[in-house]
């Protein structure tokens, strides 16, 4: 049975499944008509998987201005979503032009709506730190590590993990980290 063309489908003759294998290779050096079965010429919004290319989300412009006039080189980012309470934060580590200092900025505009980053940084990296990495953490938090600093953040609203009452002699009088 021959494969139906797009024109046949539009003319009302019915639909037929067409197998389009993507288990070949990305080949950009030759004309598309010379590609073998399964090979492809464009790899857009896809990445290599174990067996075949996998779909990935595309990129969306979220603002039209630089994050900060001094710290204008972003090196890492993370979309932190929290459900109780409902929060959306785009966290970005941005470096200065000499790549000697980094700050973490927050954009609370819900993606994909365009919005600006906060004027004040959420975090200031310790001097001579590395590129920072973000990761999801337990209990609805995000972790940020840069080789010098390790931070856990629960968003704008988060429960108190514990507190300690002591005196100047470094004697702990009451430890409220663990309930009785």
C-alpha positions as CSV (number, residue, x, y, z in Angstrom):
1,X,0.0,0.0,0.0
2,X,1.4,3.4,-1.0
3,X,1.9,6.2,1.5
4,X,-0.7,8.9,1.3
5,X,0.5,12.4,0.6
6,X,-0.7,15.5,2.5
7,X,-2.9,16.4,-0.4
8,X,-4.7,13.1,-0.2
9,X,-5.5,13.7,3.5
10,X,-6.9,17.1,2.8
11,X,-9.1,15.9,0.0
12,X,-11.1,13.7,2.4
13,X,-9.8,10.3,1.3
14,X,-9.1,9.4,5.0
15,X,-6.0,9.3,7.2
16,X,-3.3,6.8,7.1
17,X,-0.4,6.5,9.6
18,X,3.0,7.1,8.1
19,X,6.0,5.8,9.8
20,X,8.7,8.5,9.9
21,X,11.7,6.9,11.6
22,X,14.2,9.2,13.3
23,X,16.7,6.6,14.2
24,X,19.3,7.8,11.6
25,X,21.9,10.5,11.8
26,X,21.9,14.3,11.5
27,X,23.6,15.0,8.2
28,X,23.8,18.7,7.1
29,X,26.5,18.4,4.5
30,X,24.4,16.9,1.7
31,X,21.1,17.8,-0.1
32,X,18.0,16.6,1.7
33,X,16.9,14.5,-1.2
34,X,20.0,12.3,-0.8
35,X,19.4,11.4,2.8
36,X,18.9,7.8,3.7
37,X,15.8,6.5,5.5
38,X,15.8,7.7,9.1
39,X,18.4,10.4,8.5
40,X,17.5,14.0,8.9
41,X,18.9,17.4,8.1
42,X,17.6,19.7,10.8
43,X,17.6,19.0,14.6
44,X,15.4,21.8,16.0
45,X,14.1,21.6,19.6
46,X,15.4,18.1,19.8
47,X,18.4,16.4,21.3
48,X,19.9,12.9,20.9
49,X,18.4,10.2,23.1
50,X,19.5,6.6,23.6
51,X,17.6,5.3,20.5
52,X,16.3,8.3,18.7
53,X,16.1,12.1,19.1
54,X,13.9,13.4,21.9
55,X,11.7,16.5,21.9
56,X,12.8,19.3,24.2
57,X,11.0,22.6,25.0
58,X,12.1,25.6,23.0
59,X,13.3,28.9,24.3
60,X,11.2,31.9,25.0
61,X,12.3,35.5,25.4
62,X,11.2,36.6,28.9
63,X,12.3,40.2,28.9
64,X,13.8,42.7,26.5
65,X,16.4,44.3,28.9
66,X,19.6,43.0,30.5
67,X,19.3,41.7,34.0
68,X,21.7,44.3,35.4
69,X,23.9,46.8,33.7
70,X,27.0,45.5,35.6
71,X,26.1,41.9,36.0
72,X,25.0,41.1,32.4
73,X,26.5,37.7,31.7
74,X,24.0,34.9,32.8
75,X,25.7,31.6,33.5
76,X,23.0,29.4,35.0
77,X,19.3,29.5,35.5
78,X,16.4,27.5,37.0
79,X,12.6,27.8,36.9
80,X,11.5,27.3,40.5
81,X,7.8,26.5,40.8
82,X,6.1,26.2,44.2
83,X,2.6,25.0,44.6
84,X,1.7,25.9,48.2
85,X,1.6,28.8,48.1
86,X,1.6,29.2,44.3
87,X,4.9,30.9,43.3
88,X,6.9,31.1,40.1
89,X,10.5,32.3,40.2
90,X,13.1,32.3,37.4
91,X,16.4,32.3,39.2
92,X,19.5,33.3,37.2
93,X,23.1,33.5,38.3
94,X,24.6,36.5,36.4
95,X,28.3,37.5,36.3
96,X,29.9,40.9,35.8
97,X,31.8,41.6,32.6
98,X,35.2,40.5,34.0
99,X,33.6,37.3,35.3
100,X,34.9,38.0,38.8
101,X,31.7,38.3,40.8
102,X,28.3,36.8,40.5
103,X,24.8,37.5,41.8
104,X,21.5,35.5,41.7
105,X,18.5,37.5,40.4
106,X,14.8,36.6,40.6
107,X,12.1,37.1,38.0
108,X,8.7,36.5,39.5
109,X,6.8,37.0,36.3
110,X,5.0,33.7,35.3
111,X,6.5,32.1,32.2
112,X,5.9,32.7,29.3
113,X,4.8,36.3,30.1
114,X,7.6,38.8,29.7
115,X,8.8,40.7,32.8
116,X,11.9,42.2,34.3
117,X,14.2,40.8,37.0
118,X,14.2,42.3,40.5
119,X,16.5,45.3,41.0
120,X,18.1,43.9,44.1
121,X,19.8,40.5,43.9
122,X,18.4,37.5,45.8
123,X,21.9,36.3,46.6
124,X,25.5,37.6,46.4
125,X,28.1,34.9,45.6
126,X,31.2,34.7,47.8
127,X,34.4,36.0,46.1
128,X,36.1,33.6,43.7
129,X,33.2,31.3,43.5
130,X,32.4,29.1,40.5
131,X,29.5,28.9,38.1
132,X,26.4,28.1,40.2
133,X,24.1,25.2,39.7
134,X,20.4,25.0,40.8
135,X,18.5,21.8,41.7
136,X,15.1,20.8,43.0
137,X,15.2,20.0,46.7
138,X,12.9,18.2,49.1
139,X,9.9,20.0,50.7
140,X,9.3,22.3,47.8
141,X,12.7,24.1,47.9
142,X,15.5,24.8,45.5
143,X,19.3,24.3,46.1
144,X,22.0,26.6,44.7
145,X,25.7,25.6,44.9
146,X,28.7,27.5,43.4
147,X,31.7,25.8,44.9
148,X,31.9,28.2,47.9
149,X,28.2,28.7,48.9
150,X,25.4,26.1,49.4
151,X,22.0,27.6,49.7
152,X,18.5,26.2,50.3
153,X,15.6,28.5,49.5
154,X,11.9,27.8,50.0
155,X,10.5,30.8,48.1
156,X,8.8,33.9,49.5
157,X,6.9,32.0,52.1
158,X,8.3,29.0,54.0
159,X,7.8,27.5,57.4
160,X,10.5,28.0,60.0
161,X,12.8,25.0,60.2
162,X,13.8,25.7,63.8
163,X,15.3,28.2,66.1
164,X,17.6,28.1,69.1
165,X,17.7,30.4,72.2
166,X,21.1,30.7,73.8
167,X,23.3,33.2,75.7
168,X,26.6,34.8,75.0
169,X,28.5,32.0,76.7
170,X,27.4,29.7,73.8
171,X,25.2,27.6,76.0
172,X,22.0,26.4,74.4
173,X,19.1,27.0,76.6
174,X,16.2,25.9,74.4
175,X,16.5,24.1,71.0
176,X,13.3,24.3,69.0
177,X,14.5,22.4,66.0
178,X,12.8,19.2,67.0
179,X,9.4,19.0,68.6
180,X,9.0,17.1,71.9
